[in-house]
Amino acid sequence: MPAMSPRDKKILLLKLGVGLGVVAVAAALVLGGVDVRGLFQWGIETIRAAGPLAFFAAMAVLPAVGVPLLAFMLPAGTLFGERFGLPVVVAYSLAAITFNMVLTYWLARWALRPLLARLVDRLGYKLPQVASGDATDLVIILRVTQGIPFLVQNYLSGLAEVPFKKYLVVSCLAGWPAQAAYVVFGQALLAGNGRVILIAVGALAALVAATHFVRRHYGRKKAAA
């Protein structure tokens, strides 16, 4: 088995550190007798009390610093569906996500580029470079590849200097269907609506199958090139 490179070791240590931190926090909560379910319910009520403006503003900004997007998409329908209706909540969510895509692209391409460039260099990588004709392909591959965090997809596009219009249009077309499905799924899951859960899961499964087909297509295209 080949030895790990220094770059791979750094990445592995970073992942282990994050994983151990999450496990440690969870263990501390359980051992301390914390009612995790009650804590979650308290968090939901606190967010609801803060109002939709605070929630969707946080949804638009916080994923840029690593807060998981699912933490907002899943409870959004439960929090505000009764007040606005689920279609409006989906629209607000997509607007917040789109703003986040614009924000993170701007940070990566201009505001934080020197800092991110040094970080990429320390991890042993080079700044991604993409020809104008390949920009659309890059964004599609980033959006349909499972496991790449949302903020990483955005930051890589900005670092690679993908033309903004291509980045935003392709990101919305590739991302909005799944993001809307997650909002619907979260509302149904937290409400215990089995029928809607099945519909949302079916939609997500269809989207996963579609992204798998797209990945295979671009894999064959790259191999042919």
Summary of the structure (lengths in Angstrom):
residues: 225
radius of gyration: 19.5
end to end distance: 30.6
largest distance: 58.0
contacts: 630
relative contact order: 0.10
helix: 84%
strand: 0%
